[in-house]
């Protein structure tokens, strides 16, 4: 291998390893809730050959304006889903991200950073941005950031500005890219802002290309409006300034060390790199500073900042690391090996654990599919309350048959809705009043263990009819739900604290509006208490006891038999043989044919000193058991009670 060939391989290997590392971060089961509504929106745009402009998917505000700034992404997502399902979208997203980081690698190299330094800086940026590597249109804003980097370099990267014809070609290509970006994602506002700051920086640097950046900036700003919504982009961006004051959304929160330590560490490294840069190039640094400040204010811009700042970090690292020779080649291969191992190790671990090395289908774990089947089986979908995240899936698989209460299309709902859902101090009466105003008479709550709203459904007005996994279903106490409530009501409500989340609170008193009989209420209460406290729960036994105090026939025959048998076994374990016998005989009289019940009855008779009756009971067990071990033991027990040899 010649030295030149070795150098070429050393320069290419880090880029390949970086691409693999980014692909590994991007590939995974599709768990992005927003994608569902975007696929549906894309279907509808194609079907009607345009944007509706209205909130067609919701029954709460069907005539409210819907500013759709990502229509082109939605059409593409719908087309990919139609041809290859969610896996096709995951692969397409991965391809966009890999291409973006490879292009950013080229930018770093053009600015003078070595291959190893470029891969290290961009690998760190990818790690910081990994939570944003999801199937949402902002991945095109990441690509747009690289376009901005390339444009600034093309117009001011050299000391001599490009010729006028070349500058014109760069400007036209830039404007075309911005128009495309504007129809994919509202993050396009970063383009004119970054170009304006780069123009100011170029002026501070004394670079003659400042003027060309300056006249390109207003053209770029105009290009951001070349979409079907036009000035609606401004409305959309203004909403994102006002929304955090009404409704807490995680991606709009300020960055914190607890949640975003990698971003802070990366940002600190960039600051050190910028301070160490000589000479200072303000045309490069000012956009980075601005986007860094934006990322601190709203963590959703952390990925954009990481990518925009990566060349600054790469150039600084390049000055610390060897640029040529055997040491440079060794370093390039070492960095490549680290990225390669980081990319491949999770797949190897998954394969060893018997799982697919890479999964790109729909991740159903966050979807309350069993609860949805319950909702559909019982006709509860119309005018059903749902939270933001699950609303996206509900409209994806239910529209146009059903409309949702709310979904993640934030601009499609007025401030009054965001204000309602943003409050954490509502009383049950206030919440009930709001639900009545919206015509809600059923509710599906997902993520119930962390959802404070699960505690707002007053049992006096709402019945809990489904409680499984991490989902809850409530129905209003109205005549059309009476049969369902009678069959499925669970005697529980919920409390919520920030420290402990949601907690199940048993309802010992049956609400006045419940059609469930008192004896059945106590039986269901006992089942709930066994689940909450364990089988030895004194509260559960007390509830079961109250259920069995009702006359025979109050409970369903099978339920009464099963409950009497269980309570008889409990009494037997407590050596209350007379009570055990009475309960077990009650179970048998109701049709319980479990051999355990007959054995327990024989033991209870024996314990109470009724030897003759106990022997007869063991004979009955033996006769029903056939020729097995139980039959032999039962006959031996009967013989012993009769004093036979």
C-alpha positions in Angstrom: 0.0 0.0 0.0 1.6 3.3 -1.1 1.5 6.3 1.3 -0.8 8.2 -1.1 -3.2 5.3 -1.1 -3.0 5.0 2.7 -3.7 8.7 3.0 -6.8 8.4 0.8 -8.1 5.6 2.8 -7.4 7.4 6.0 -9.3 10.4 4.7 -12.3 8.4 3.6 -12.7 5.9 6.5 -13.8 8.5 9.1 -16.5 9.7 6.7 -17.8 6.1 6.2 -17.7 5.4 9.9 -19.5 8.6 10.7 -22.2 7.7 8.2 -22.6 4.3 9.9 -22.8 5.9 13.3 -25.5 8.4 12.2 -27.4 5.5 10.5 -27.3 3.5 13.7 -28.7 6.4 15.7 -31.5 7.0 13.2 -32.5 3.4 12.6 -35.0 2.0 15.0 -38.7 1.2 15.5 -41.0 4.1 14.5 -42.3 5.6 17.7 -42.8 9.2 16.6 -46.5 10.1 17.4 -46.6 13.1 15.1 -46.0 11.0 12.0 -49.4 9.5 12.2 -51.2 12.8 11.7 -48.7 13.8 9.0 -49.4 10.7 7.0 -53.1 11.3 7.2 -52.6 15.0 6.2 -50.6 13.9 3.2 -53.3 11.5 2.1 -55.9 14.3 2.3 -53.7 16.8 0.5 -53.3 14.4 -2.4 -57.0 13.5 -2.4 -58.2 17.1 -2.5 -55.2 18.5 -4.5 -54.5 21.1 -1.9 -54.6 22.1 1.7 -57.9 22.4 3.5 -56.8 25.2 5.8 -59.2 24.0 8.5 -59.0 21.7 11.5 -61.0 18.9 9.8 -59.8 16.2 12.2 -61.2 17.5 15.4 -64.8 17.7 16.7 -63.8 20.4 19.2 -62.8 23.2 16.7 -63.6 21.9 13.2 -63.7 25.4 11.7 -60.4 26.7 13.3 -57.7 27.5 10.8 -54.9 24.9 10.4 -51.6 26.5 9.3 -49.8 23.6 7.6 -46.1 24.6 7.0 -44.9 21.0 6.3 -47.3 19.9 3.6 -44.5 18.6 1.3 -43.1 16.4 4.0 -46.6 15.1 4.7 -47.2 14.2 1.0 -43.9 12.4 0.9 -44.6 10.5 4.1 -48.0 9.4 2.9 -46.5 8.2 -0.4 -43.7 6.3 1.3 -46.2 4.7 3.8 -48.5 3.6 1.0 -45.6 1.8 -0.7 -43.5 0.5 2.1 -45.2 1.1 5.4 -43.4 2.7 8.4 -40.2 0.9 7.5 -39.9 2.9 4.3 -40.3 6.2 6.2 -37.6 5.2 8.7 -35.2 4.3 5.9 -35.9 7.5 4.1 -35.3 9.5 7.3 -32.1 7.7 7.8 -30.9 8.5 4.3 -31.7 12.2 4.8 -29.7 12.3 8.0 -26.8 10.4 6.7 -26.6 12.6 3.6 -26.8 15.7 5.9 -23.9 14.6 8.1 -21.8 13.5 5.1 -22.3 17.0 3.6 -21.4 18.6 6.9 -18.3 16.5 6.9 -17.4 18.0 3.5 -17.9 21.5 5.0 -15.6 20.7 7.9 -13.0 19.4 5.5 -13.3 22.5 3.3 -12.7 24.7 6.3 -9.4 23.0 7.0 -10.3 20.4 9.6 -8.8 16.9 9.3 -10.8 13.8 8.6 -10.5 12.5 12.1 -11.3 15.9 13.7 -14.3 16.3 11.4 -15.7 12.9 12.3 -15.1 13.4 16.0 -16.9 16.8 16.0 -19.8 15.5 13.9 -20.1 12.3 15.8 -20.4 14.4 19.0 -23.0 16.5 17.3 -25.0 13.5 16.2 -24.9 12.1 19.7 -26.2 15.4 21.1 -28.9 15.6 18.4 -29.9 11.9 18.5 -33.3 12.5 20.2 -34.3 14.6 17.2 -33.5 11.8 14.7 -37.2 11.0 14.4 -39.7 10.9 11.6 -40.6 14.6 11.6 -40.0 17.4 9.1 -37.3 19.1 11.2 -34.8 16.6 9.7 -34.9 18.8 6.7 -34.1 21.8 8.8 -30.9 20.0 9.8 -30.2 19.6 6.1 -31.0 23.3 5.7 -28.4 24.2 8.3 -25.7 22.5 6.2 -27.0 24.5 3.2 -26.5 27.7 5.1 -22.9 26.6 6.1 -22.1 25.8 2.5 -23.6 29.1 1.2 -21.6 31.2 3.7 -18.4 29.3 2.7 -19.2 29.7 -1.0 -19.5 33.5 -0.7 -17.0 34.3 2.0 -14.9 31.1 2.5 -11.9 32.5 0.6 -10.3 35.8 0.9 -11.2 36.6 -2.6 -15.0 36.7 -3.3 -16.3 34.4 -6.1 -16.9 35.9 -9.5 -20.2 37.6 -10.1 -21.6 34.8 -12.3 -20.6 32.2 -9.7 -22.1 34.3 -6.9 -25.3 34.5 -8.9 -25.4 30.8 -9.4 -24.9 30.3 -5.7 -27.6 32.8 -4.9 -30.1 31.1 -7.2 -29.3 27.6 -5.8 -29.7 29.0 -2.3 -33.1 30.5 -3.0 -34.3 27.3 -4.6 -33.1 25.3 -1.6 -34.8 27.7 0.8 -38.1 27.5 -1.1 -37.9 23.7 -0.9 -37.0 23.9 2.8 -40.0 26.3 3.5 -42.4 23.8 2.1 -40.9 21.0 4.3 -40.5 22.7 7.7 -41.1 26.0 9.4 -37.5 25.9 10.7 -36.6 27.7 7.5 -36.6 31.0 9.4 -33.1 29.9 10.4 -31.8 30.6 6.9 -32.4 34.4 6.6 -31.4 34.9 10.2 -28.2 33.0 9.9 -27.4 34.7 6.6 -28.0 38.1 8.1 -25.7 37.3 11.0 -23.1 36.0 8.7 -23.3 39.2 6.7 -22.8 41.2 9.9 -19.9 38.9 10.8 -18.3 39.3 7.4 -18.5 43.0 7.7 -16.8 42.8 11.1 -14.2 40.5 9.5 -13.7 43.1 6.7 -14.5 40.5 4.1 -15.6 41.9 0.7 -18.2 39.1 0.4 -20.3 40.8 3.2 -22.3 42.8 0.6 -23.3 39.7 -1.3 -24.5 38.0 1.9 -26.4 41.2 2.8 -28.3 41.4 -0.4 -29.0 37.7 -0.3 -30.6 37.9 3.1 -33.9 39.7 2.1 -34.2 37.5 -0.9 -33.9 34.5 1.4 -36.5 36.0 3.8 -38.9 36.4 0.8 -38.2 32.8 -0.3 -39.4 31.5 3.1 -42.9 32.8 2.2 -43.1 30.9 -1.1 -45.5 28.3 0.2 -49.3 27.7 0.2 -49.6 29.3 3.6 -47.5 32.4 2.7 -47.4 34.8 5.7 -49.0 32.0 7.7 -45.4 31.1 8.5 -45.2 34.2 10.7 -48.4 33.2 12.4 -47.0 29.8 13.0 -43.8 31.1 14.5 -45.6 33.6 16.7 -47.7 30.7 18.1 -44.6 29.0 19.2 -43.6 32.0 21.2 -47.0 32.2 22.9 -47.7 28.5 23.3 -45.1 27.8 26.1 -46.9 30.4 28.3 -50.2 28.5 27.9 -49.3 24.9 27.6 -46.1 23.1 28.6 -44.6 21.2 25.7 -41.4 19.3 26.3 -39.6 20.3 23.2 -40.3 24.0 23.8 -38.8 23.9 27.3 -35.5 25.6 28.2 -32.5 23.4 28.3 -31.5 22.1 31.7 -28.4 20.3 33.0 -30.6 17.4 34.4 -32.2 16.6 31.0 -29.7 18.0 28.5 -26.2 17.4 29.9 -24.7 16.3 26.6 -25.9 19.6 25.0 -24.3 21.7 27.7 -21.0 19.7 27.5 -21.0 20.0 23.7 -21.8 23.7 24.0 -18.9 24.3 26.4 -16.5 22.5 24.0 -17.7 24.8 21.2 -17.2 27.9 23.4 -13.7 26.8 24.2 -13.0 26.1 20.5 -14.4 29.5 19.5 -12.3 31.3 22.0 -9.2 29.5 20.8 -9.8 30.3 17.2 -7.3 32.6 15.7 -8.1 34.7 13.7 -11.7 35.1 14.8 -14.1 34.7 11.9 -17.3 36.4 13.0 -19.2 35.4 9.9 -18.9 31.8 11.2 -19.3 32.5 14.9 -22.3 34.9 15.0 -24.8 32.4 13.6 -23.5 29.8 16.0 -23.9 32.1 19.0 -27.4 33.0 18.0 -28.6 29.5 17.5 -26.9 28.4 20.7 -28.9 31.0 22.6 -32.0 29.8 20.9 -31.2 26.2 21.9 -30.9 27.3 25.5 -34.3 28.9 25.4 -36.0 26.1 23.5 -34.3 22.7 23.5 -35.9 21.7 20.2 -33.1 23.8 18.5 -30.4 21.9 20.2 -29.8 19.6 17.2 -29.7 22.5 14.8 -27.1 24.2 17.0 -25.0 21.1 17.4 -24.8 20.7 13.6 -24.2 24.4 12.9 -21.4 24.5 15.5 -19.7 21.3 14.4 -17.3 22.9 11.9 -16.1 25.3 14.6 -15.3 22.4 16.9 -13.8 20.4 14.1 -11.4 23.2 13.0 -10.2 23.6 16.6 -9.7 19.9 17.1 -7.8 19.8 13.8 -5.3 22.3 15.1 -4.6 20.0 18.1 -4.4 16.7 16.2 -1.7 15.7 13.7 -2.7 16.6 10.1 -0.5 14.3 8.1 1.9 11.4 8.3 1.6 8.0 10.1 0.2 9.5 13.3 -2.6 11.2 11.4 -3.4 8.0 9.6 -3.4 6.0 12.9 -5.7 8.6 14.5 -8.1 8.5 11.6 -8.3 4.7 11.8 -8.7 4.9 15.6 -11.6 7.4 15.3 -13.2 5.3 12.6 -12.9 2.2 14.7 -14.6 3.9 17.7 -17.5 5.1 15.5 -17.8 1.8 13.8 -17.9 -0.1 17.2 -20.5 2.4 18.5 -22.6 1.8 15.4 -22.4 -2.0 15.3 -22.3 -3.0 19.0 -26.0 -2.4 19.6 -26.9 -4.6 16.6 -24.6 -7.4 17.8 -26.0 -7.2 21.3 -29.6 -7.4 20.0 -28.7 -10.4 17.8 -27.1 -12.2 20.7 -30.2 -11.6 22.8 -32.3 -13.2 20.0 -33.8 -9.9 18.7 -33.5 -8.5 15.2 -30.3 -6.5 14.8 -32.3 -3.6 13.4 -36.0 -2.9 13.7 -37.7 -0.3 11.5 -41.4 -1.2 11.8 -44.0 0.5 13.9 -43.2 0.4 17.7 -46.6 -0.5 19.2 -45.5 -0.4 22.8 -46.6 3.2 23.3 -50.0 2.7 21.7 -52.9 1.6 23.9 -54.1 -0.9 21.3 -56.1 -3.1 23.7 -57.8 0.0 25.1 -58.7 1.1 21.6 -60.2 -2.3 20.8 -62.3 -1.9 24.0 -63.4 1.6 22.9 -64.3 0.4 19.4 -66.1 -2.8 20.7 -68.3 -0.6 22.9 -68.9 2.2 20.5 -67.1 4.9 22.5 -65.1 6.6 19.8 -67.4 9.5 19.0 -66.9 12.6 21.1 -64.2 10.8 23.1 -61.7 12.8 25.0 -58.0 12.0 24.2 -54.6 13.5 25.0 -52.4 15.2 22.4 -50.1 12.3 21.6 -52.6 9.6 21.2 -54.8 11.9 19.1 -52.4 11.6 16.3 -52.8 7.9 16.1 -56.5 8.1 16.5 -57.0 10.3 13.5 -54.6 8.3 11.5 -56.5 5.1 11.8 -60.0 6.5 12.5 -60.6 9.5 10.2 -63.0 10.2 8.5 -65.3 7.9 10.5 -64.3 9.5 13.8 -62.8 12.8 14.8 -60.6 13.5 17.8 -60.7 15.8 20.8 -57.2 17.1 20.2 -54.0 16.1 18.4 -50.4 17.4 18.1 -51.2 19.9 15.3 -50.7 22.8 17.7 -51.7 25.6 15.3 -55.0 23.9 14.6 -56.4 24.7 18.1 -57.1 28.1 19.6 -55.3 29.5 22.7 -58.3 28.7 24.9 -57.8 25.0 24.2 -54.0 25.2 25.0 -54.8 27.2 28.1 -57.2 24.5 29.3 -54.8 21.6 28.6 -51.9 23.6 30.0 -53.4 24.0 33.5 -52.5 21.7 36.3 -54.8 23.2 39.0 -58.2 22.4 37.6 -60.8 21.1 40.0 -63.0 18.1 39.0 -65.9 20.4 38.7 -64.1 22.7 36.3 -62.9 19.8 34.2 -66.3 18.2 34.1 -67.8 21.5 33.0 -65.2 21.9 30.2 -65.9 18.3 29.0 -69.6 18.9 29.0 -69.1 22.1 27.0 -67.2 20.1 24.3 -69.8 17.4 24.3 -67.4 14.7 25.6 -69.1 11.6 27.0 -66.2 9.1 26.9 -62.5 9.4 27.5 -59.3 7.4 26.7 -56.2 8.3 28.7 -52.9 6.9 27.8 -49.7 7.1 29.9 -52.0 7.0 32.9 -49.3 6.5 35.5 -47.9 10.0 34.6 -51.1 11.7 33.4 -52.4 14.2 36.0 -55.7 14.4 34.1 -56.6 10.8 35.1 -57.5 12.3 38.5 -60.0 14.8 37.2 -62.8 12.4 36.3 -65.3 12.7 39.1 -66.9 9.3 39.9 -70.2 11.0 40.5 -70.4 11.9 36.8 -67.9 9.4 35.2 -67.5 5.7 35.5 -64.2 3.9 35.1 -64.8 1.0 32.7 -61.3 0.0 31.6 -58.1 -0.2 33.6 -55.3 -2.2 32.1 -51.6 -1.7 31.1 -51.2 2.1 31.2 -54.6 3.1 29.8 -57.9 4.1 31.4 -61.3 4.5 29.8 -64.1 6.6 31.4 -67.7 7.0 30.3 -70.2 9.6 31.4 -73.1 8.4 33.5 -75.7 8.8 30.8 -78.5 6.3 29.8 -76.8 5.1 26.6 -73.8 3.9 28.7 -75.9 2.3 31.5 -75.5 -1.3 30.3 -71.8 -0.9 29.8 -71.3 0.6 33.3 -73.4 -2.1 34.9 -71.2 -4.7 33.2 -67.8 -3.1 33.4 -67.6 -0.4 36.0 -64.4 -0.6 38.2 -64.9 0.8 41.8 -61.9 3.2 41.6 -60.9 6.8 41.1 -57.4 8.3 41.0 -55.3 10.8 42.7 -52.2 12.5 41.4 -49.1 14.0 42.9 -46.0 15.4 41.1 -43.7 13.2 43.3 -45.6 9.9 42.9 -47.7 10.3 39.8 -51.1 8.8 39.5 -52.4 6.4 42.2 -55.5 4.2 42.2 -58.0 5.1 45.0 -60.6 2.4 45.7 -64.2 3.6 46.0 -65.6 1.9 49.1 -69.0 3.6 48.6 -70.9 3.0 45.4 -71.7 6.3 43.6 -75.4 7.1 43.6 -75.6 7.1 39.8 -74.0 3.7 39.4 -76.3 0.9 38.2 -74.1 -1.8 39.8 -75.7 -3.7 42.6 -74.2 -3.2 46.1 -73.1 -6.9 46.3 -71.5 -6.8 42.9 -69.8 -3.5 43.8 -68.2 -5.1 46.8 -67.1 -8.1 44.8 -65.4 -5.9 42.2 -63.9 -3.8 45.1 -62.5 -7.0 46.6 -60.9 -7.9 43.2 -59.3 -4.4 43.0 -58.0 -4.6 46.5 -56.4 -8.0 45.9 -54.6 -6.4 43.0 -53.6 -3.4 45.0 -52.8 -5.0 48.4 -52.2 -8.6 47.6 -54.2 -11.8 48.2 -53.8 -11.5 52.0 -55.4 -8.0 52.0 -57.8 -7.6 55.0 -59.6 -4.9 53.0 -60.2 -7.3 50.1 -61.5 -10.0 52.5 -63.8 -7.5 54.1 -65.2 -6.4 50.8 -65.7 -10.0 49.7 -67.4 -10.7 53.0 -69.8 -7.9 52.4 -70.5 -9.2 48.9 -71.4 -12.6 50.3 -73.7 -11.2 52.9 -76.2 -10.5 50.2 -78.9 -13.1 49.6 -78.1 -15.8 47.1 -78.9 -14.6 43.6 -77.6 -11.0 44.1 -74.3 -12.0 42.6 -74.1 -13.9 39.3 -74.2 -17.6 40.1 -70.7 -18.3 38.8 -69.2 -15.3 40.6 -70.9 -16.2 43.9 -69.6 -19.8 43.7 -66.1 -18.7 42.9 -66.1 -16.1 45.6 -67.5 -18.5 48.2 -64.9 -21.1 47.3 -62.1 -18.6 47.7 -63.3 -17.2 51.0 -63.9 -20.8 52.2 -60.2 -21.5 51.5 -59.2 -18.4 53.3 -61.3 -19.4 56.3 -59.8 -22.9 56.2 -56.3 -21.4 56.3 -57.3 -19.4 59.3 -58.6 -22.5 61.0 -62.2 -21.2 61.1 -63.4 -24.6 60.1 -67.2 -24.1 60.6 -67.2 -20.9 58.5 -65.0 -22.6 55.9 -67.4 -25.5 55.7 -70.5 -23.3 55.2 -68.8 -21.2 52.5 -67.5 -24.3 50.6 -70.9 -26.0 50.7 -72.4 -22.8 49.4 -70.0 -22.9 46.5 -70.7 -26.5 45.7 -74.4 -25.9 45.9 -74.0 -23.1 43.3 -72.3 -25.5 40.9 -68.6 -25.2 41.7 -67.1 -28.5 40.5 -63.4 -27.7 41.3 -61.8 -30.7 43.0 -60.0 -28.2 45.3 -63.3 -27.0 46.7 -64.3 -30.6 47.6 -60.9 -31.3 49.2 -61.2 -28.1 51.2 -64.7 -29.0 52.3 -63.5 -32.4 53.5 -60.6 -30.8 55.4 -63.0 -28.3 57.0 -65.4 -31.1 58.2 -62.4 -33.0 59.5 -61.1 -29.9 61.3 -64.5 -29.2 62.9 -64.6 -32.7 64.3 -67.3 -34.1 62.0 -65.4 -37.4 61.4 -68.3 -39.3 59.7 -69.2 -36.4 57.5 -65.6 -35.8 56.7 -65.1 -39.5 55.7 -68.1 -39.3 53.4 -66.7 -36.1 51.9 -63.3 -37.9 51.2 -65.3 -40.8 49.6 -66.9 -38.2 47.3 -63.5 -36.8 46.4 -62.1 -40.3 45.7 -65.1 -41.2 43.6 -64.7 -38.0 41.4 -60.9 -38.2 41.2 -60.8 -41.6 39.4 -57.6 -43.6 39.7 -55.0 -40.9 40.3 -53.0 -40.0 43.4 -55.7 -37.8 44.7 -58.2 -40.7 44.7 -55.7 -42.9 46.6 -55.0 -40.2 49.2 -58.7 -39.5 49.6 -59.6 -43.2 50.2 -56.8 -43.5 52.7 -58.0 -40.4 54.5 -61.6 -41.7 54.7 -60.4 -45.1 56.0 -58.3 -43.4 58.7 -61.3 -41.4 59.9 -63.4 -44.6 60.1 -60.7 -46.3 62.0 -60.3 -49.0 59.3 -56.9 -50.8 59.0 
